[in-house]
Amino acid sequence: MRILTLMLHAVRRGLLTFLILLAPPMLASGAEPARVGDFSLLDAHGYFHSMSWYDDHRALVLLSHSSTDASMSRAIARLESLADSAGDEFEFFLIDSEGKHNREAIAAAMAERGSELPVLMDDAQLIGEALGLSHSGEFLVFDPHSFSVVGRGQNLESQYAQVQALLGAMINGGDYAAAAEALAASSKLAGAGETAVAIDYPAQRLHAANTPSYREDIAPIISENCASCHREGGIAPFAMDSHTMVLGWSPMIREVLMTKRMPPGQIDAHIGEFINDMVLADSDAQKLIHWIEAGAPNDAASSAEDPLAQLSWPASEWAFGEPDYVIEIPPQEVPATGILDYYNAMVDIDIPEDRWVRASQYIPGDRTVLHHTLHSIIPPGATSGGSLLGGDPDRPGIAPYIPGQSPRQEPPNTGGLLQAGSKIAMQMHFTTTGKATVDESRIGVWFYPKDFIPAERMSGQCACHFTPTWVNIPPFDPDYEMQQTITIPEDSRLFSMTPHMHFRGKRMRFTAYYPDGTQEELINIANYNYNWQLAYTLKEPKFLPAGTKITAVGAFDNSTQNKMNPDPARSVPWGLQSMDEMFFGAADYKVINQNQGAD
């Protein structure tokens, strides 16, 4: 009964899409093509591609790539020729499933030949396995509506005419099964190219011989990466608290791993090192997928031996123990329906003396309606606070509520002064759910000891567009770019970066341009998700010399292909509501050798 209840709850939240996707599509003649499922990959330049995004095309053509195949150049030339002749109803990719993590070299080689074809980098080799790719030069025709392979060949050079015929039959909208059969028949004669490179899948071989253990392999991965949200009382819609639950949800787990929808907020693992990159290691993804495909076997003899059933979680929501002080936000009544203006509230800070803040945490009263908050500290005697985006080093950085954000803890010996008699000006964004509710949020604050004054302060700037510089996003534009730059005034160390856009936000990349003329990409949020706006925190703070410029380049998808888009026909202005747009690229850094003390 509990599982049924959870599944019904998930249906209401739109989370059982995989049940629909399991139904295999049919060719016009009734033949059943090989269904793979949707998948997503980053290309050699770090741009995100989801196959479902291309469902406005008739088909996608993928050519298996190898950096060591001497005939690859000729095969790419044939794919480019096919792309030139086939028209806009098809999209063309190379896919590299060798798992060598050599995308920079591949990007350079493609640039040298002047090719704009994306090379999808299958670092974990899971997509190549699913597609059945066995060697370089192999190609296939993929239907992005049914996520099925409707035709494949061994050698594009010798089978060029046959694949042209298949694409032509798909354009005509008739029975293209005969063309697919002719392509398959020609493969038997063509064979692989003379210099074709066999693709080795070592993890697949290993796990075929030794299925990953639920107790030793799978449960630890879920415990480390999933269970803190997917637990009773967690923010995720179902609990992964036993083998039974994981088994029941295993088709969805496979789907969200293959499409990179989970873990949430993951970024390009090739750029920078972050404590919260949310990226699942290739080896962990391989174990999970291969275990699921093996039937998700259970080697725990009983619930007492089930590692997930033994997990326990802190009884308190507070991340750092009970707070030294709790700011109670006045209750906010949220109606059942309607688009709401931002709520504003002024809250007194009721502390008897000034205190230095070391950590803070925002706990929403009702996270189903509270989308985000911003606030500023107003010191005693002042009529207004600093920017709602923060960045004033003399004031404490009290944690706002932003989807996916973690509690805020200052670096060691760093903090801001919260003065007695201050006020906090709150700005709250609520969305309606069809049910009236009341949000009673709290902010927990942890102080340094009274006799301790932290020597350093955090600073921050935002590479932002507001109404003076904003240019409306054109209707139906699938990749409208904006950029903005900030300058670091003094030698500093960069701690974190935060992107913020609304429903049309697609990607954002931060690049540092140093005074000596060199540059370095700092982070690539390749698949921006409005539901998970994380402050990506570097494992090691990065030195930025005075005069360093940080440029944030982002893109918006205002097309019909963006399933989150409220109105693709609209010229989109800057605005507070989610159906409008914003562009923020915030950077938090700490000045070195501040007046308050040495770094």
N, C-alpha and C positions, 0 to 999 in steps of 0.2 A: 504494500500500500504506500509506503514512504517513497519508493522509487517512482511509482505511478504519479504521486502528488508532485514530485520534483519535475518529472517530465512534462506534466500538464502546465506547471509553472513556467518551464522553459518554452513551451509552445506559445504561451502568452507573450513572452519576451522575444519571440521570433528566432529561437535558437535551435530549431530542429530542421533547418534547411537541408541537412544532409539526408534526411529521409526521402525528400523529394529527389535529391540528386542521385540516389541509389538506383532509380529506375533507368534501365539502359535504353538509349535511343535506337532507332532503326534506320537503316538505309531505305531508299525509296522502294527497293525490290523486296524488302523484308529481311535482308541479311542483317546480322547483328554486329556492329563494329565493336572494336575493343575500347571499353570505357576506362579512362584513366582517372578522371576527376579534375577539378580545378587545381591550379597550382600557380605559385608566384615565385619570381626570382629577381635578383638584382643583376643588371648587365655589367659589362666590364668598366663602365664609367660610374657605376654606383647608382643608376636610376632604376626605379622599381617598375616591374611589369607583372600584372596579374592577368591571367588568360581570360578571366570573366570580363575584364574591362573591355576586351576586344569583341564582345558579342554583337557588335554592330557590323562585323565583318562576316563574310561567308565562311572563311577558313583561315587558318594560320599555317604557314609552311616553315618547318624547323629543319635545319641542317646540322648534323652532328659534327662538332669541331674538335680538332686536335692541333696543338701547337707544334707537333713533331711529324705531321703527315705532309710529305713533300708535295702532294697533289692538292693540298687544301686551297691554294690560290686559284687553281682552275675551277674547283667546285664552288668557291665563293663567287667567282666571275659568272658562273652559270646561274647561281641563285640571284645575283644582281640583275642578270638579263631577264630572268623569270619575273622578278619584281617589276622591272620596267614595262614588261608586256602584259602583265596580268591585271593591272588596274587597281583602283582603290578598295576593291571589295576583299582584298587579301592583305595579310601582313606577313612579313618575312623576318625570320630570326636565325641566327646561329645559336647552338646550345653546346656548351663545353661541360661535359660530365666527367672529366678526368680527375677532378678533385685536387688539382695541384696548387690552388690558391695563387695563381699567377696572372691575375686579371690586369695588373699594370702592364706587363709585357704584352698581353693580348691586345689591350687598348692601344698601345704604342704601335703594334704591328698593323692593326686596322687603320689607324690614322695615317701610317706611312703609305698604305695602298689607297688612301683617299676614300675608304668605304664608310658609309654611315649606317650599315646594317648593325643592329644591336647584337652583342654576343651575351647570351644569358649564361651566368656563371652558376653552375650546379655544384657548389662546393661540397655539399653533403652527399652528392651522387644519388639522392633519393628520386629525383625527377627522371634522370636517365634510366634508373631501374624501372620505374613505373611505365615509362614509355617504351621499354624494351630495346634501348639503344645498345648495340653490341660493338660498333666500330665507327671510326671517323668516316665522313662522306655519306653515311646513311641519312636518309631524309624521310620525313613523314608529313602528312596533311592532317591537321588537328581541327576539329569542329569546336569552336568556343561556346556553342549553345549547349551541346550535349557532353562536352569535355571528353570526346572520343577520338581515337585515331581512325580516320576513314580511308586512309591509304598510306602505304609506305613503300620505299624503294631502297635498293642497296647502293646505287651509284648514280648521282644526279647527272653526270656527264653523259652516260649512255642511255639514261631513261628520261631525258629531257622532254621528248615528244609525248611520252605517256603521261607524265605529270601535267604537262600543258593540257592534254585532253581531259584529265580529271578536273582540273580547275575550270575549264570551259564548260564541262557538263554541270558543275555546281552553279555556275553563273546562269545557265539556262534553266535551272530549277527542276530538271527532270530526273529520271532514274540514272543516277551516276554510279550505281553499283557495278555496271558492266565496265566502266572506265577504271574503277578501283580494282576489279579483277584482272583487267588487262595490265595494269601497273604491277600487280603482284606476280603475274605470269612472266612479265619481262624481267623481274628481279631474279628469277631463277636462271635466266640466261646471262644477265649482266654480272652478277656477283659483286663482291666488294672490289674497290679499286686496288691496283697493284701495291700501292704504298699505304693502304688503309691501316690505321692503328687500332688494335683491339682495345676495348675499354674494359679495364679490370675493376671489379667491384669487391674489394677485400672485405668490407663489413658485411656485405650480403653473403659471401661465402662463409665467413666466420659464424654468422648468426643462423645460417641454414644448417650448419653442423652442430651448433650449440645455441639453442634458442635463449635469448636473454632471460635471466631469472627475475620473476616478479619481486621476490624478497630482496635479492642482492643488487639488482640493477634498476628495475622500473620504479619501485616504491621510493628509493632515495632520490631519483630524478624528480618525481612528482612532489615529494616532500620539500625539496630545495627550490623548485621553480613554480609550483602551482598551488600547493595546499594552503598557503597563508591567505589566499583569497578564496579558494574553493574549499571552504570549511563551513561548519555550522555557525551562522552569525557573521560570515565573511561577506565581502562585497560582491563576490561572484554568485551566479544563480543556482549552482548546485555544489554539493560537497564531494570532494574526492577523499573520502575517509575510510575506504575499504576497497578490496579487490572487486567486489560486486559492483560498486559504483563506477569504478574505472572501466570495468568490462562493459557495463551498460552504455557508457558514453564513449567507448573506444572509436566508433565510426566518426563521431564529431572530433575527437582528439586528433585522429589522423587528418581529417579535413583542415582543421585550423593550423596544424603544423605544416602541411603541404602548401597552404596559401599564406603562411606567415601572419595569420590573424592573432595567433597566440604563440608565445607569451606577448602581452600587449606592449606597445610603445617601443618595440625593438628598433635598433638603429643599425647602420652600416658597420659591421664588426671590423672592417678593414681600416677604419679611420679612428684614431684615438683609443684610449682605454678608460672606461668609465665604471664606477661602482654599481651603476644601475642601467647598464645597456640593455637589459632584459633579453639578451640573445641566448638562445639555447645552443650549447656546444654541438658541433656536427655529430660527434660520437653519441651524444645523448639522444639527438633526434633519430639517428639510425637505430639505436636500441629500441626506442619507443615504437617507431613505425614497423620494424621487423617483428617485434613482439606482438603488436596488434595484428599484423598480417598472418602470424602463426596461430591466431586464435586467442591471444591474450591468456596463455595458460597460467595457472596459479600453483606455485610450489609452497604456499603457506598452508600447513596442515589444518589450521584452525584460526579463528579470529584472534586468539591470543598470540598467534605467531604472525599476524598481519601487521607489518610496520605502520601502515597508514591508520589502522584502527587504534594504534597505541599513541598516536600524536596527541599532544596536549598544547593548549594555547593559554596565554596569560588571561586571567579573569578580567583585568582592567584594560580599558581601551588606551590608556596613557602609555606612550612609548618609553618614557624615562622614569617610571615610577610615579607616585602621586605628585602633582604639580605643587610648586610653592605658592602659586596664585592662580586662580581661575577667573577669567573674564566671562561673565554671563551676558550673552547677547540677548536683548529683549525679544520676547516671542514675536515671530513674524507670521501673520495669517496668510496662507497661500490658497487662492480659490481653486475650484476644480478645473476650470477652463479659462482660456484667454491667453493673449500675449501680454506679458507684464512689463511695465517699466521697471528699471532697476530700483530696488529698495535702498533707502538710506537711513542710517541710524547713527546717533552720537552716544558713545558709551563712556562713562567716567571710569578712570583708572583709580581704584580705591586702595592705595597702598600708603603706609604711614611715612615712608622715606624713599629716597631715590635708590634704585637697585640696578645692577648690571645684569643683563639678560644673557644666558648661555644657551637656551633652547626654548622652543615653543611648538605647539601643536593645535591645529584647528579640528575639532570634532563636530561634524554637522548634526543638527537635530534630526533632519530627514533628508538623507542623501538622494532620495528619489526625486526631489524637487529642487534642491540647491545645486546649481551648476557651478558657480564659482563666486568668490568674494575678492574684493580688493579693499585695502584700508590704509590710512595714514595716521601717524601719531601727532597729536597737536599738543605741544608743550604748554605748561602753565603760562597764562598771559598772552599766548598767541591766538590769533583768530583763524588760522588755517594751518594745515600740516604740510608735509612735503608731498612729493609726487605719489600718487596712488601706486605707481610702479616701484616705489622704493628707491634705494640708491643713496640716501643720506647717511654718511658714515657716522654721524653723531647721534643717530636715533636707532633704537633696536629694530632688528628685522623680525617683526612678529609674523608668524606663519599665516598666510591666507589659506583659503580652501580653493584648490584647483584640482580637476579630475586627475587622479593618479599620483598626486604629489605626496611625498613622504614628510613626516614631521621634520621641522627645521632644527638642526643642531649646529651651533657655530664651531668653527675650527678652534683648536686649543688656544687659550690666551687671547681670544677675540670676542668682542661683544659690543653691545650698544647700551646706553644708559636710559632706563625708563624712569622718568621723573614723577615723583608724587604730585598729584593734582593734574596730571595729563589727561587728555581725552583721546579716544580712538574713533576716528570717523570711518564708518563702515559703508561699503557699497556692495550690495548683494544682488546676484542675478538668479532669479527663480524661474523654473519652467513648470507648466501645469501638466498633470497626469490624468485628469478625469476624476480625481478625488480630492476634495478639500482637505487641507492639513495645516498643521502649525509647526514651524521650524523653531526649535529652541537650541541654538548652537552654543558651543563653549570654546574658549581658547585657553589652553593650559600654558603656563609660563614657569620656567625654571630659572632661578637666579644663581649667580656666583655667590660664594660666602661673602658676608658683609664687609670683611676686612680685605677682600681681594678685588683689585681693579685690573681688568684685562688690558694688556698693553696695546692691542691692535683693533682695528675697525674694518668691517667689510664695506666695500663700495659696489656700485653697480651702475650700468647704463643700459639703455634700450636703443637698438637700431630699429626705430619705429617709423611708420608712416601714420600721420594724423591728417585731419582734414586739409591743412594748408598744402601738403605735398601729395595727397592721395589723388590717384587717377582711377576712375571707375574701371572695374573689370568688364571687358566687353562680353556681350551675350554669346553663348555657345563656344567660348574659347576654352579648349581643353588644357592649356598650359600657359597661362598668363603670368609672366615673371614680374616680380618687384624686387628691389634691393635697397638697402640703406646701410650706412657706415657710421661707426663710432670711433673715436680716437682715445687711446689710453694716455692720460696726461702725465703720469709718472711711472717709473719702474714698478711693476706690479706682478702679482701671481694670479692667474685665472683659475677659478674654482668650478664654475658651472655655467651652462648655457640653457636657455629656455625658449622654445618657439611658441608662438601663439597666433593662430588664425582661427577661422570659423569653419562652417560646413564645407566650403570650397577649398580649404587648405589642402595642398597636395604633397609638398616637400619643402624642406628648408636646409640650406648648407651654410655653415659659418667658416670663413677663411680669414686667417691673420696675414696682414701685409706688413712686414717688418721694415724698420728704418733703413736697413742695409740693402733693401731691394728684393730680398727673398720673400717667399710666401709659403704658407702651410695651411692645409685644410684641417680644421679643428674638429668638426663633427658633420655628419651627413644624416639628417632625419629623412630617410629615403621614402618613407610611407607615413606621412603625417596623419595622425588620428586625433580628431577633435575630442574624443572621449578620454584620451590619455595624454595630458599636457605635462610632461615630466620636466623637472630641472635636472638635466643630465650632468652628473658630478664626476669630475676627473678623478681617477685613482691617485694621481700625483698632480698637484697644482702646477700649471705651466707658466714659466717666466715669460713676461711680456715687457720688453724695453719701452721706455717712454717714447711716445710717438707712434706706437703700433696702431694700425687701423684694423678693426674687425668689421668685415662686411658680411651681412646676412643676405643671402639670395634665396627667395622663396617663390613658389609657383602656386597658382590657383587653378582648379579644374571646374570651370563653369559650363561644362558640357552635359549633355543628357546621359553620358556614360557614368557620371558621378551619381551614384544612387543616393547620396546624402544631399544632393543639390535641391534646394527648395524651388528654384525657378531659373532654369538655364537661359530663358529668353530675356532675363533682366540684365540691365547695365548696373553693376553692383557698387553701391557707395560704401564709404566708411560708415560704421554705425555700431551702437552698443548691442543691438539684438543679434541673435545668431544667424538670422536670415540676411543680415548685412555682413560686412567683413572688417577684419583688422589685420595688421601686419606688425607683430612685435618679435624682435630677436634680442632677448635680454641676456646680458653677460654679467656675472657676479665675480668680482676680483678684489684683491687686497693689496693696497699700496705697500711697497717695501720701505722700511726705515721711516715709518710715520713719526709725526711729532710725539705721539703717545708712547713710542718705544720702538725698539729694533724688531726687524722681521724675525 
